[in-house]
Amino acid sequence: MIKFSPSVLASDYMRMGEDIARIERAGADWLHLDIMDGLFVPNISFGPSLVKAVDAQSALPLDVHLMIVNPERYIDAFAAAGADYLTVHYEACQDPAKTLQRIRSAGMKAGVSLKPGTGPEVLAPLLTLCDLVLVMTVEPGFGGQKLIPQMLDKTARVREMLDAAHSPALLEVDGGITEGNAMDAVRMGARVLVMGTALFGSDRPGEIMQRLRKGESGL
């Protein structure tokens, strides 16, 4: 069954607690938190203190996505803050395998993410170390972008690799996922959908998730 991981980046920052509670009541499975440093990507967002605050308010698993350089420096900080899944970018790690191992050793699920320009073949030696693979369907750094269609083919290729390796890792997509294209990603093998504006910007996010779950059952 697909999981929904609404992106807190799309919440109303002045009412973030209320927004998170609303999205949790609506049936979200996880909460997605984008951590951006202004170096690996041009934007700046949150840090461990925000993750800790969200963890104190919500019972949902926290899906923390590090878009930062040298992410290994902050593994312990995000573990202490309450992250359940910690995803790092392949492109940002000096030693991706070692970083994934350290994340697991810190008690979290380990994820690896690929920017649109990075081919899926780099995942081959990492699949046994991953609990999550995140395919970016836009260039990371800003919310509200449109999905790059070619990333659906990439998602399908990653799905093939995971299946061939008999990997239980979840396949997540992030970037421009809307009610109109979410099922395209699911057909390509995605199992976790990061949706920002499509859910936080809706008056009826629960209905959107229900319709998509019904659509999945009809595949």
Disulfide bonds with the S-S distance in Angstrom:
none
